[in-house]
């Protein structure tokens, strides 16, 4: 399986979109400061993911989610999560 995921910084609220064949290990690596683009903003938690059987499908989806249309799609998909965050 291949995963496209969105993680959220628990310190800043910023999102990061990524791809991995091992989601648990990849998120653990983000939290161990193993990625230059996420190392200073952790800890991170998974707020959304999709699973794919084909690597190329996952990579294509990651590329889409990083686009303007993709960001809008994600915000609609997790709107209840975002609304809950605003109310806490």
C-alpha positions as a Markdown table, in Angstrom:
| # | Residue | x | y | z |
|---|---|---|---|---|
| 1 | Unk | 0.0 | 0.0 | 0.0 |
| 2 | Unk | 1.0 | 3.6 | -0.6 |
| 3 | Unk | -0.3 | 6.4 | 1.5 |
| 4 | Unk | -0.9 | 10.1 | 0.8 |
| 5 | Unk | -1.2 | 11.9 | 4.2 |
| 6 | Unk | -1.8 | 15.2 | 5.8 |
| 7 | Unk | -0.2 | 15.9 | 9.1 |
| 8 | Unk | -0.8 | 18.9 | 11.3 |
| 9 | Unk | 1.8 | 20.5 | 13.6 |
| 10 | Unk | 0.5 | 20.5 | 17.1 |
| 11 | Unk | 2.6 | 23.6 | 17.9 |
| 12 | Unk | 1.8 | 25.8 | 15.0 |
| 13 | Unk | -1.3 | 24.3 | 13.3 |
| 14 | Unk | 0.5 | 24.2 | 9.9 |
| 15 | Unk | -0.2 | 21.3 | 7.6 |
| 16 | Unk | 2.3 | 19.1 | 5.6 |
| 17 | Unk | 1.2 | 16.8 | 2.8 |
| 18 | Unk | 3.4 | 13.8 | 2.0 |
| 19 | Unk | 3.5 | 10.3 | 0.6 |
| 20 | Unk | 4.9 | 7.0 | 2.0 |
| 21 | Unk | 4.7 | 3.3 | 1.7 |
| 22 | Unk | 4.9 | 3.0 | 5.5 |
| 23 | Unk | 2.6 | 5.7 | 7.1 |
| 24 | Unk | 3.4 | 4.9 | 10.7 |
| 25 | Unk | 7.1 | 5.0 | 10.3 |
| 26 | Unk | 7.0 | 8.1 | 8.2 |
| 27 | Unk | 5.0 | 10.0 | 10.8 |
| 28 | Unk | 7.4 | 8.7 | 13.5 |
| 29 | Unk | 10.3 | 10.1 | 11.4 |
| 30 | Unk | 8.6 | 13.5 | 11.1 |
| 31 | Unk | 8.3 | 13.5 | 14.9 |
| 32 | Unk | 11.9 | 12.5 | 15.3 |
| 33 | Unk | 12.9 | 15.6 | 13.3 |
| 34 | Unk | 13.9 | 13.4 | 10.4 |
| 35 | Unk | 12.7 | 15.8 | 7.7 |
| 36 | Unk | 14.1 | 19.3 | 7.0 |
| 37 | Unk | 10.7 | 20.8 | 6.1 |
| 38 | Unk | 9.0 | 19.6 | 9.3 |
| 39 | Unk | 11.8 | 19.3 | 11.8 |
| 40 | Unk | 11.2 | 22.6 | 13.6 |
| 41 | Unk | 7.4 | 22.5 | 13.8 |
| 42 | Unk | 6.6 | 19.2 | 15.6 |
| 43 | Unk | 5.1 | 17.3 | 17.1 |
| 44 | Unk | 2.9 | 16.1 | 14.3 |
| 45 | Unk | -0.4 | 14.2 | 14.1 |
| 46 | Unk | -2.2 | 12.6 | 11.2 |
| 47 | Unk | -5.4 | 14.4 | 10.3 |
| 48 | Unk | -6.1 | 12.7 | 6.9 |
| 49 | Unk | -4.8 | 10.0 | 4.7 |
| 50 | Unk | -5.7 | 8.0 | 1.6 |
| 51 | Unk | -4.4 | 4.5 | 0.6 |
| 52 | Unk | -3.5 | 3.4 | -2.9 |
| 53 | Unk | -2.4 | 0.1 | -4.4 |
| 54 | Unk | -0.3 | 1.7 | -7.1 |
| 55 | Unk | 2.6 | 4.0 | -6.3 |
| 56 | Unk | 2.0 | 6.2 | -9.4 |
| 57 | Unk | -1.6 | 6.8 | -8.3 |
| 58 | Unk | -0.5 | 7.9 | -4.8 |
| 59 | Unk | 2.2 | 10.2 | -6.2 |
| 60 | Unk | -0.3 | 11.8 | -8.6 |
| 61 | Unk | -2.8 | 12.3 | -5.7 |
| 62 | Unk | 0.0 | 13.9 | -3.6 |
| 63 | Unk | 0.8 | 16.3 | -6.4 |
| 64 | Unk | -2.9 | 17.2 | -6.8 |
| 65 | Unk | -3.4 | 17.7 | -3.0 |
| 66 | Unk | -0.5 | 20.2 | -3.0 |
| 67 | Unk | -2.2 | 22.3 | -5.7 |
| 68 | Unk | -4.7 | 25.1 | -5.0 |
| 69 | Unk | -7.6 | 22.8 | -6.0 |
| 70 | Unk | -6.2 | 20.1 | -3.8 |
| 71 | Unk | -6.0 | 22.4 | -0.7 |
| 72 | Unk | -9.6 | 23.4 | -1.3 |
| 73 | Unk | -10.6 | 19.7 | -1.5 |
| 74 | Unk | -8.8 | 18.9 | 1.7 |
| 75 | Unk | -10.4 | 21.8 | 3.6 |
| 76 | Unk | -13.8 | 20.5 | 2.6 |
| 77 | Unk | -12.9 | 16.9 | 3.5 |
| 78 | Unk | -11.8 | 17.8 | 7.0 |
| 79 | Unk | -14.3 | 20.7 | 7.6 |
| 80 | Unk | -15.7 | 19.0 | 10.7 |
| 81 | Unk | -12.3 | 18.6 | 12.2 |
| 82 | Unk | -11.4 | 22.2 | 11.4 |
| 83 | Unk | -14.7 | 23.4 | 12.9 |
| 84 | Unk | -14.0 | 21.4 | 16.1 |
| 85 | Unk | -10.6 | 23.0 | 16.3 |
| 86 | Unk | -12.1 | 26.5 | 16.2 |
| 87 | Unk | -14.5 | 25.6 | 19.0 |
| 88 | Unk | -11.9 | 24.4 | 21.4 |
